[in-house]
Amino acid sequence: MAQSAAGAGVDLPPATGVTATAARPMTRATPEPRDRLIVALDTPDTAEAERLAGALAGHVGVFKVGLELAMAGGIGFARELASDGHAVFLDLKLLDIDNTVAKAVSNAADQGFAFLTIHAYPSAMRAAVDGLKGRDLCLLGVTVLTSLDADDLREAGYAATPEDLVLSRAQAAKAAGMGGIVCSPQEVAAVRAAVGESLAIVTPGVRPAGSATGDQKRIATPGEAIRAGADYLVVGRPITRDDDPAAAAGRIVAEIEAAL
């Protein structure tokens, strides 16, 4: 059994599925539907994240650590998960001057993470790829957050629709040499048609039928997202807030398998 990520005495099952040494985009013909499911460990502390990781190891392909957990010791937790062989998605949405982005990516690249997010501004993505220097970390360009709609974009000064902005940024990600992009399920088919198989498409805003939408505005079910062409699905609360997270993950994996 792999040792606990946070050292609190909870053992995680051995890692399976996606590993840090296979972090480049998988093909859409991946044989294990479970590998396509990324669970968002959006928790207030590492103790809760560790409990969830223990319950879900072997039932999901990737653990995602975002800003909430990162600010509560989550970077060290993510590093320990990765060192135990679990695939880790570090969702920090980097955006800064080029030099800072390049050096941040360079520092992240040797820590065993599978995925790292960058806001999909062309200069930031080019800097990220430059900082990576060919090492084994899949850089993902975050196009338009799934909590935003056309009204939100207008308020922020964008004239483009969400789909138009997503497509523009996906094409910029391809040109920069990124490993993939993050977009809502509603844009997946258009992105796949525009960039082909050259980029992995990671899709948050995924909600099983009947689930609360919460703060998400551009959503779809797991099956709909996979049929549209998504490679990976990010699911948080419908799994982590279920009384039986492993069973909830299993239902989503079954829906993914049925849609492939």
Phi, psi and omega in degrees: 000137178290147181288152180305141179292324183258002175074021183263011174097003178265120179271140175259143175301158178304146181293144175224167175079225184294137175234166182297335179277358176234042189278348177294156186307130175284159174285161180288354178264019180309129186287340183254104177305326179303325182297339182277350184265119177254123178261130180275113178273067181272083185236159182281348182204166183287335179297315179291321177298319180294321177299314180294317179299321178296321180287332189255349179302130183090349179252343178230164183270328190216142173256128179257129175247117181252195188296320182302308181288325179302325181279002179235037179089012187288338180293315176296320176300315179297319181297320179292319175302314181296320181293335175277001176096004178276143178285129184236131177256110179267107189257080183254351176047062184295137172202116181196189175297154188305316183299319180293317178298314181300316182289325177296316178296318179301319179293324181285334192294335183259015184256006173088008179286153180269322184224149174217135182261145177229136172299137192279051169274132186308314183294322179294321180292319177298319178296321180297315179296321178296319179291332181291321179054043173078004181285169193272079177212127181274113178274129183244127176273121179276115189278285178224125183303143182288351177273359182254143173237189185299322179296319179296320179295319178298319179298328180274000176097011180262131176274340184288154171285162176306315182295319180296319180291320176301313182297318179299316182286328176296317178294324176293323178297317178298315181295328181282344182090023178291161179278336181184184178224163175244127177211169179285162178301334184290339180256357188302311184298319180292320178295316181299319179295327184280322187248356180064217183265011187285338181237143168287141177247118180252131192235105166276191182069028181260126181226123173302151180306132179090352179281152175294141180280337180061229182266012180272139182245333182241095192232170173199169175281164177304314181298318180298319181294317180293316180296332178286341178122008178293145176269319182228146176244136175256122180228132179244269189303322178300340175262307190289337179260004176283150178298333178230085184303322181296320179293320178298317177298319180299323179293321179291318177300319178297322178291322176299313182299320180293333184272346183285000000 
